[in-house]
Amino acid sequence: MSVQYDLEGQKRAYEKWAPIYDRVYVKLLADAHRKTATAAAACGPDILEVGVGTGLVLRHYPSTVRVVGVDLSVHMLAKALEKVREEKLSHVRAIVAMDACRLGLPDAVFDAVAVPFVITLVPDPEAALDEMRRVLKPGGEIVVTSKMGADQGFVAKVEGAVAPLVAKMGWSSDFKVSRLRRWADKAGDMSVIDVQPTFPVGFFKIVRIKKAG
């Protein structure tokens, strides 16, 4: 059975979020954004950021890298382009509208794919991860940053109960690290090598998934 993507619905939602997104999230996500950029840059100079949004992560990359940012929403991308111009972010080489599940990019061209706070919004996360794996060089890493739920116990039950409410903020308390591990195991040449909690108090996690060299 094919997955039905409500891309137009997502675009409309992002259009509403674009004017206020920075005010809501810039401080809350700053620590996670810095660590995401640092982890991606440590892999090599060529970086793809999937879900670049309004460009909040872009300023945290070192000037020595080359970043291509993609996002579904042209309204979010307009905000990102403003940042690139106003902050003179010369390391940002392109900002392009693309669907994460259908990346119009060549195979094996990036040292890292950064995925900040978008994996839970994608209708088919595994299809998006397949595309990220395709454009990733051997030895490269996918760096996924998101709210990751507990796999078991009381906390897992609570997170499952509040999942609909949290989803309205663009996160999922139902999405777990184990889902990324299952995808990596199925891919065969991918492996989860690190799970790092980040501010606030480990509420968000950064998961590094490495491609075999």
N, C-alpha and C positions, 0 to 999 in steps of 0.2 A: 504493500500500500504506500503510495507516495505521500510525502509530507506537504501539507498546504501552508504556504507562507503568507501571512498577512503583512506584506511589506508596506503596502500603502497605509495601513493602520499604524504601523510602527513609525513611518515617516511623519504622520500627523501628530503623533505623541511627541516625537522629538522636536517638531516645530514649536510646540507649546513650551517645551522645557528649555529650548535654546536661550531665550532672553534671561532666564533666572538661574540656570544651572550653576554658573560659577559662584553666585552669591550663596547658594545652598551648600555646595560641596567643597569649595576651594580649601578651607581650613581643615575640615573633617578628614579629607583624603590626602592632605599634603604629604604626610609621612609615607603612606603607601605609594604615592606617586613617585617620590624620590627613590625609594627602594626598588620600585619596578624599573625605573630608568637605569639605575646603577647595575642591576642584575642583567638587564639586556645589553648594556654597553660593555660589560665584562666579557661577552661572548665574541665580540668583534665589531667592526665599524658599520656594517650594513644592517640596518634595523627596520623592520616593518612594524608599525603600530596599528593593530586592528581595533576599531572602536575609538579612534582618536578624539571623537566628540568635539568639544570646544577648545581642545588643545591644552588642557591643564598639565599634562605630563611633559609636553614638549620642552619647556624651559629647564627641565631637570636633566636632560641629556648633556653630556660633555660636547664641546665644540668639535671634537675629533671624529665624531660619528656622522653617518649619513642616514637620515630618517625619512621614510615614506609613511605618511599617515593616511588611513582609509576609514571611511564611515559611511553608513547608509544615508544619513541625513545631510542634505546640502545646507540646511539652516545651521546645524552644529558646525559644519565645515567652514561656513562663513566667519564664525566666531574664531575658529582656529587660525584662519588666514589673517585675521586682524592681529592676533597675537604674534604671528610670524613676522608681520611687517613692523608692528609697533616695538617689539622687543628685539628686532633684528636677529632672528634665530636662523643664521645662515646654514646651520647643520640640517635644517629641514629642507629636503630636496623636492618633495611633492606632497600635495594634499589632494586626495582623489575620492570621489563618491564610488563606493563599491559595496556589494553584498558580501559579508564574511564567508558565506557558503559557496560563493562563485567568484573567487578572486581572479581578476584578469591580469595575472602576473606570471612570469616564466617559472619553471621548476628550479629549485635549489639555488636561489640567488641571495638569500638573507642569512646572516649569522645568528639573528635572534628575531623572534616574533613576540612583541609585547601585547598583552591582552588585558588592559586595565578596566575592570568593572563592566564587562560586556558579555562574558560567556553565559551568564544566566538569562540574558535578554534574547539570545539567538534562538530561533525556533528549533533548530537541530544542532546542538553544540558539537556532537560527534562529526557531523558533516563539515562544520567550520574548522574543527581541529584537523580533519583530513586535509583540507585545503592549506592550512598553516604548515602542516608536515610536508606537503608537496613543495611549497616555496622555500622551505628551510634547507640550508646546506647540511651535509653530513657533519656531525659533531656540534651542530647548533642547538639552540634551546628555544622552547616556547615558554614564556613567562606569563602565567595566568594569575591575575590578582582579582580577588572577589570575596564576598561573604561566603564562607564555606561552613555548612552545617555539621554537627556532630553525627557520627555514624550510628551510635546506640546510646541507651541510657535515658535518664529523665530529661536531660537537655535536648536530646534528639526529639523526644515527644513534644516538648514545648515548642521547639522550632517548627515542627511539622504543623502544629496547631495554628501558629501565627503566620504561616507561609503566605496566605492570601493578602494579609495586611502589608507584610514586608515587600511583597511583589509590587505594590503600588509605588514604592520608592525606587524600583528598578533592580532590586536584589532578590535573592531567593535563599531562604533559610533551609530549603529542601535540597539544595545542590551541595553535594559532598565531595571531598577529595577522592573518595573511593571511586567515584564515577570517572574521574580523570585517570586513576590507576587502571580501571577496567579498559578504558579506551587505549591507553598506552600498551597494555598487555596484548590487546587484539591487534594493534598496529604491528607489533613484532620488533620493530627497530627503535621504539621509543620507551623511555623509562622515567618515572618520577624520581628525581634525585634529591629534592629538598622541598620541605614545607615549612615556611617561615611565618610565624604570627607577626602581625604588625598592629600599630595603633588603630583604634583604642582597645587595649587589653586583649589583643588577639582576636578581636571581633572580625577583622579581615585577615586573610592569609595570602601569601605569595607562594605559588607552586611552580617549581622549575621542572620542565619535562625535556629531557635531552634526547637528541637523535643520534643513533650510533654513527661513528665515524667511518 
